[in-house]
Amino acid sequence: MAKRPVSRKMSKPMRVFSWALISLVLLGFVVGPLARGALFYQNYRGEAVFVPFVILVGVVMVIAAIVGSRNR
């Protein structure tokens, strides 16, 4: 009996959910410093990261995941 090849591709809804979840988790990390009034926080290398820019990137990722799921 021949074995069928196993497909490792994720389904489209799962891909969209994954991107949205990753984006929301990243936004969650940024909300803490912003709630304390800090516009910058230090990343793992000790460099300053501008919080509003990270929020903008996260929102764009969520919108891209939602729009990308509707267009396919």
The first five atom37 places (N, CA, C, CB, O) and aatype in JSON, in Angstrom:
{
  "aatype": [12, 0, 11, 1, 14, 19, 15, 1, 11, 12, 15, 11, 14, 12, 1, 19, 13, 15, 17, 0, 10, 9, 15, 10, 19, 10, 10, 7, 13, 19, 19, 7, 14, 10, 0, 1, 7, 0, 10, 13, 18, 5, 2, 18, 1, 7, 6, 0, 19, 13, 19, 14, 13, 19, 9, 10, 19, 7, 19, 19, 12, 19, 9, 0, 0, 9, 19, 7, 15, 1, 2, 1],
  "atom_mask": [
    [1, 1, 1, 1, 1],
    [1, 1, 1, 1, 1],
    [1, 1, 1, 1, 1],
    [1, 1, 1, 1, 1],
    [1, 1, 1, 1, 1],
    [1, 1, 1, 1, 1],
    [1, 1, 1, 1, 1],
    [1, 1, 1, 1, 1],
    [1, 1, 1, 1, 1],
    [1, 1, 1, 1, 1],
    [1, 1, 1, 1, 1],
    [1, 1, 1, 1, 1],
    [1, 1, 1, 1, 1],
    [1, 1, 1, 1, 1],
    [1, 1, 1, 1, 1],
    [1, 1, 1, 1, 1],
    [1, 1, 1, 1, 1],
    [1, 1, 1, 1, 1],
    [1, 1, 1, 1, 1],
    [1, 1, 1, 1, 1],
    [1, 1, 1, 1, 1],
    [1, 1, 1, 1, 1],
    [1, 1, 1, 1, 1],
    [1, 1, 1, 1, 1],
    [1, 1, 1, 1, 1],
    [1, 1, 1, 1, 1],
    [1, 1, 1, 1, 1],
    [1, 1, 1, 0, 1],
    [1, 1, 1, 1, 1],
    [1, 1, 1, 1, 1],
    [1, 1, 1, 1, 1],
    [1, 1, 1, 0, 1],
    [1, 1, 1, 1, 1],
    [1, 1, 1, 1, 1],
    [1, 1, 1, 1, 1],
    [1, 1, 1, 1, 1],
    [1, 1, 1, 0, 1],
    [1, 1, 1, 1, 1],
    [1, 1, 1, 1, 1],
    [1, 1, 1, 1, 1],
    [1, 1, 1, 1, 1],
    [1, 1, 1, 1, 1],
    [1, 1, 1, 1, 1],
    [1, 1, 1, 1, 1],
    [1, 1, 1, 1, 1],
    [1, 1, 1, 0, 1],
    [1, 1, 1, 1, 1],
    [1, 1, 1, 1, 1],
    [1, 1, 1, 1, 1],
    [1, 1, 1, 1, 1],
    [1, 1, 1, 1, 1],
    [1, 1, 1, 1, 1],
    [1, 1, 1, 1, 1],
    [1, 1, 1, 1, 1],
    [1, 1, 1, 1, 1],
    [1, 1, 1, 1, 1],
    [1, 1, 1, 1, 1],
    [1, 1, 1, 0, 1],
    [1, 1, 1, 1, 1],
    [1, 1, 1, 1, 1],
    [1, 1, 1, 1, 1],
    [1, 1, 1, 1, 1],
    [1, 1, 1, 1, 1],
    [1, 1, 1, 1, 1],
    [1, 1, 1, 1, 1],
    [1, 1, 1, 1, 1],
    [1, 1, 1, 1, 1],
    [1, 1, 1, 0, 1],
    [1, 1, 1, 1, 1],
    [1, 1, 1, 1, 1],
    [1, 1, 1, 1, 1],
    [1, 1, 1, 1, 1]
  ],
  "atom_positions": [
    [[0.83, -1.16, 0.0], [0.0, 0.0, 0.0], [0.89, 1.24, 0.0], [-0.96, -0.01, 1.21], [1.79, 1.36, 0.83]],
    [[0.65, 2.15, -0.92], [1.46, 3.37, -1.05], [0.96, 4.44, -0.08], [1.42, 3.9, -2.49], [-0.24, 4.62, 0.12]],
    [[1.9, 5.12, 0.51], [1.54, 6.2, 1.42], [1.29, 7.49, 0.65], [2.65, 6.41, 2.48], [1.99, 7.79, -0.32]],
    [[0.3, 8.22, 1.08], [0.03, 9.51, 0.47], [0.98, 10.54, 1.05], [-1.45, 9.94, 0.69], [1.28, 10.5, 2.24]],
    [[1.47, 11.46, 0.22], [2.34, 12.51, 0.77], [1.56, 13.41, 1.72], [2.98, 13.35, -0.37], [0.4, 13.73, 1.49]],
    [[2.21, 13.79, 2.78], [1.58, 14.64, 3.79], [1.77, 16.1, 3.39], [2.17, 14.36, 5.21], [2.89, 16.56, 3.18]],
    [[0.67, 16.81, 3.29], [0.73, 18.23, 2.96], [0.96, 19.03, 4.24], [-0.58, 18.69, 2.23], [0.22, 18.86, 5.22]],
    [[1.95, 19.86, 4.24], [2.26, 20.66, 5.42], [1.77, 22.09, 5.28], [3.76, 20.66, 5.67], [2.11, 22.95, 6.09]],
    [[0.97, 22.37, 4.25], [0.44, 23.7, 4.07], [-0.68, 23.96, 5.06], [-0.06, 23.89, 2.63], [-1.49, 23.08, 5.36]],
    [[-0.72, 25.2, 5.57], [-1.81, 25.59, 6.46], [-2.99, 26.04, 5.61], [-1.36, 26.72, 7.44], [-2.83, 26.56, 4.5]],
    [[-4.17, 25.84, 6.14], [-5.34, 26.32, 5.44], [-5.38, 27.84, 5.5], [-6.63, 25.72, 6.05], [-4.74, 28.45, 6.36]],
    [[-6.12, 28.45, 4.59], [-6.17, 29.91, 4.53], [-6.7, 30.54, 5.82], [-7.04, 30.33, 3.37], [-6.1, 31.5, 6.3]],
    [[-7.78, 30.04, 6.4], [-8.24, 30.66, 7.65], [-7.21, 30.54, 8.77], [-9.54, 30.02, 8.09], [-7.08, 31.45, 9.6]],
    [[-6.48, 29.45, 8.8], [-5.47, 29.27, 9.85], [-4.31, 30.23, 9.65], [-4.96, 27.81, 9.85], [-3.76, 30.75, 10.62]],
    [[-3.92, 30.49, 8.39], [-2.85, 31.45, 8.11], [-3.26, 32.84, 8.54], [-2.49, 31.44, 6.61], [-2.49, 33.57, 9.17]],
    [[-4.5, 33.22, 8.21], [-4.99, 34.55, 8.58], [-5.05, 34.68, 10.09], [-6.37, 34.81, 7.96], [-4.64, 35.7, 10.65]],
    [[-5.56, 33.66, 10.76], [-5.63, 33.66, 12.21], [-4.23, 33.77, 12.81], [-6.34, 32.39, 12.72], [-4.04, 34.5, 13.79]],
    [[-3.27, 33.06, 12.25], [-1.89, 33.1, 12.77], [-1.3, 34.49, 12.66], [-1.01, 32.1, 12.02], [-0.72, 35.0, 13.62]],
    [[-1.44, 35.13, 11.49], [-0.91, 36.48, 11.31], [-1.58, 37.46, 12.24], [-1.08, 36.93, 9.86], [-0.91, 38.3, 12.85]],
    [[-2.9, 37.36, 12.36], [-3.62, 38.28, 13.24], [-3.22, 38.07, 14.69], [-5.14, 38.1, 13.08], [-3.05, 39.04, 15.43]],
    [[-3.06, 36.83, 15.1], [-2.66, 36.54, 16.48], [-1.26, 37.05, 16.78], [-2.74, 35.04, 16.75], [-1.03, 37.65, 17.84]],
    [[-0.34, 36.83, 15.88], [1.04, 37.32, 16.08], [1.04, 38.84, 16.17], [1.95, 36.85, 14.92], [1.73, 39.42, 17.02]],
    [[0.28, 39.48, 15.3], [0.22, 40.95, 15.32], [-0.37, 41.47, 16.63], [-0.6, 41.47, 14.13], [0.14, 42.43, 17.2]],
    [[-1.43, 40.83, 17.09], [-2.07, 41.28, 18.33], [-1.18, 41.03, 19.55], [-3.4, 40.57, 18.51], [-1.19, 41.82, 20.49]],
    [[-0.41, 39.95, 19.53], [0.53, 39.7, 20.63], [1.61, 40.78, 20.65], [1.17, 38.28, 20.51], [1.97, 41.29, 21.71]],
    [[2.13, 41.12, 19.48], [3.14, 42.18, 19.41], [2.57, 43.51, 19.89], [3.68, 42.32, 17.99], [3.25, 44.26, 20.58]],
    [[1.33, 43.8, 19.51], [0.7, 45.02, 19.99], [0.52, 44.99, 21.5], [-0.65, 45.24, 19.3], [0.63, 46.02, 22.17]],
    [[0.24, 43.82, 22.04], [0.09, 43.68, 23.49], [1.36, 44.0, 24.24], [0.0, 0.0, 0.0], [1.3, 44.58, 25.33]],
    [[2.51, 43.64, 23.68], [3.78, 43.96, 24.33], [4.04, 45.46, 24.35], [4.92, 43.25, 23.62], [4.7, 45.97, 25.26]],
    [[3.52, 46.16, 23.37], [3.79, 47.59, 23.24], [2.86, 48.42, 24.11], [3.66, 48.01, 21.79], [3.2, 49.54, 24.49]],
    [[1.7, 47.89, 24.42], [0.71, 48.66, 25.18], [1.21, 48.97, 26.59], [-0.61, 47.88, 25.25], [0.9, 50.03, 27.13]],
    [[1.98, 48.09, 27.19], [2.49, 48.31, 28.55], [3.31, 49.58, 28.69], [0.0, 0.0, 0.0], [2.97, 50.43, 29.52]],
    [[4.37, 49.74, 27.91], [5.16, 50.98, 28.02], [4.34, 52.23, 27.67], [6.38, 50.91, 27.12], [4.53, 53.29, 28.27]],
    [[3.45, 52.1, 26.71], [2.65, 53.26, 26.33], [1.68, 53.64, 27.45], [1.88, 52.97, 25.04], [1.43, 54.83, 27.66]],
    [[1.14, 52.67, 28.16], [0.23, 52.95, 29.27], [0.96, 53.64, 30.42], [-0.41, 51.65, 29.76], [0.35, 54.41, 31.17]],
    [[2.25, 53.37, 30.56], [3.04, 54.04, 31.6], [3.49, 55.43, 31.17], [4.26, 53.19, 31.96], [4.11, 56.16, 31.95]],
    [[3.19, 55.81, 29.94], [3.55, 57.14, 29.45], [4.88, 57.18, 28.73], [0.0, 0.0, 0.0], [5.34, 58.27, 28.37]],
    [[5.5, 56.05, 28.5], [6.79, 56.02, 27.82], [6.58, 55.93, 26.3], [7.65, 54.83, 28.32], [5.81, 55.09, 25.82]],
    [[7.25, 56.8, 25.57], [7.17, 56.73, 24.11], [8.24, 55.82, 23.52], [7.3, 58.12, 23.51], [8.21, 55.5, 22.33]],
    [[9.19, 55.41, 24.34], [10.25, 54.51, 23.9], [10.4, 53.37, 24.9], [11.6, 55.28, 23.74], [10.12, 53.52, 26.09]],
    [[10.83, 52.22, 24.39], [11.22, 51.13, 25.28], [12.47, 50.49, 24.7], [10.06, 50.07, 25.45], [12.8, 50.71, 23.53]],
    [[13.16, 49.71, 25.5], [14.4, 49.08, 25.04], [14.12, 47.67, 24.56], [15.46, 49.06, 26.16], [13.43, 46.9, 25.23]],
    [[14.66, 47.34, 23.38], [14.53, 45.97, 22.88], [15.63, 45.11, 23.5], [14.62, 45.94, 21.32], [16.35, 45.56, 24.39]],
    [[15.74, 43.88, 23.03], [16.69, 42.95, 23.65], [18.14, 43.36, 23.45], [16.49, 41.56, 23.1], [19.02, 42.86, 24.17]],
    [[18.43, 44.25, 22.5], [19.79, 44.73, 22.29], [20.08, 46.01, 23.06], [20.04, 44.95, 20.83], [21.2, 46.53, 23.03]],
    [[19.07, 46.53, 23.74], [19.25, 47.75, 24.49], [19.0, 49.01, 23.69], [0.0, 0.0, 0.0], [19.25, 50.11, 24.17]],
    [[18.52, 48.86, 22.45], [18.25, 50.02, 21.61], [16.85, 50.56, 21.89], [18.4, 49.65, 20.11], [15.97, 49.82, 22.32]],
    [[16.66, 51.84, 21.64], [15.37, 52.47, 21.86], [14.43, 52.17, 20.7], [15.52, 54.0, 22.04], [14.82, 52.23, 19.53]],
    [[13.19, 51.83, 21.03], [12.17, 51.55, 20.03], [11.03, 52.54, 20.24], [11.65, 50.06, 20.13], [10.54, 52.7, 21.36]],
    [[10.62, 53.21, 19.16], [9.54, 54.2, 19.22], [8.2, 53.47, 19.21], [9.63, 55.2, 18.03], [7.84, 52.83, 18.22]],
    [[7.46, 53.56, 20.32], [6.23, 52.79, 20.52], [5.15, 53.09, 19.48], [5.69, 53.07, 21.9], [4.57, 52.13, 18.96]],
    [[4.84, 54.35, 19.15], [3.79, 54.58, 18.15], [4.09, 53.95, 16.79], [3.58, 56.06, 17.97], [3.17, 53.52, 16.09]],
    [[5.36, 53.88, 16.41], [5.71, 53.23, 15.15], [5.42, 51.73, 15.2], [7.2, 53.47, 14.82], [4.92, 51.16, 14.23]],
    [[5.71, 51.1, 16.32], [5.44, 49.67, 16.46], [3.94, 49.41, 16.44], [6.07, 49.13, 17.77], [3.49, 48.41, 15.87]],
    [[3.17, 50.29, 17.05], [1.71, 50.15, 17.01], [1.21, 50.28, 15.58], [1.04, 51.2, 17.92], [0.34, 49.51, 15.15]],
    [[1.74, 51.23, 14.83], [1.35, 51.41, 13.43], [1.66, 50.17, 12.61], [2.05, 52.63, 12.83], [0.84, 49.74, 11.8]],
    [[2.83, 49.6, 12.79], [3.2, 48.39, 12.06], [2.28, 47.23, 12.43], [4.67, 48.02, 12.35], [1.87, 46.47, 11.55]],
    [[1.95, 47.09, 13.69], [1.05, 46.02, 14.13], [-0.35, 46.16, 13.56], [0.0, 0.0, 0.0], [-0.95, 45.18, 13.14]],
    [[-0.87, 47.38, 13.53], [-2.2, 47.62, 12.97], [-2.2, 47.33, 11.48], [-2.65, 49.07, 13.24], [-3.15, 46.75, 10.96]],
    [[-1.15, 47.73, 10.78], [-1.06, 47.44, 9.34], [-1.02, 45.93, 9.1], [0.2, 48.11, 8.73], [-1.62, 45.44, 8.14]],
    [[-0.32, 45.19, 9.96], [-0.27, 43.73, 9.8], [-1.64, 43.1, 10.0], [0.73, 43.13, 10.79], [-2.02, 42.19, 9.25]],
    [[-2.39, 43.56, 10.98], [-3.74, 43.03, 11.22], [-4.64, 43.35, 10.03], [-4.34, 43.61, 12.52], [-5.38, 42.48, 9.57]],
    [[-4.59, 44.58, 9.54], [-5.42, 44.96, 8.4], [-5.04, 44.17, 7.16], [-5.3, 46.46, 8.12], [-5.91, 43.73, 6.41]],
    [[-3.74, 43.97, 6.94], [-3.28, 43.2, 5.79], [-3.75, 41.74, 5.87], [-1.76, 43.25, 5.69], [-4.11, 41.15, 4.85]],
    [[-3.76, 41.17, 7.06], [-4.23, 39.79, 7.22], [-5.72, 39.69, 6.92], [-3.94, 39.29, 8.64], [-6.16, 38.74, 6.28]],
    [[-6.49, 40.66, 7.37], [-7.94, 40.63, 7.14], [-8.26, 40.89, 5.67], [-8.65, 41.66, 8.03], [-9.07, 40.17, 5.08]],
    [[-7.64, 41.9, 5.08], [-7.91, 42.22, 3.68], [-7.41, 41.09, 2.78], [-7.26, 43.56, 3.29], [-8.06, 40.74, 1.8]],
    [[-6.26, 40.54, 3.1], [-5.71, 39.43, 2.31], [-6.59, 38.21, 2.34], [0.0, 0.0, 0.0], [-6.64, 37.46, 1.36]],
    [[-7.28, 37.99, 3.43], [-8.16, 36.83, 3.51], [-9.43, 37.01, 2.7], [-8.52, 36.55, 4.96], [-10.0, 36.03, 2.22]],
    [[-9.87, 38.23, 2.52], [-11.08, 38.5, 1.75], [-10.83, 38.5, 0.26], [-11.68, 39.83, 2.16], [-11.74, 38.22, -0.52]],
    [[-9.61, 38.82, -0.17], [-9.3, 38.91, -1.59], [-9.0, 37.57, -2.23], [-8.15, 39.84, -1.79], [-8.92, 37.49, -3.46]],
    [[-8.82, 36.53, -1.47], [-8.45, 35.26, -2.07], [-9.63, 34.36, -2.22], [-7.39, 34.57, -1.26], [-9.49, 33.24, -2.72]]
  ]
}
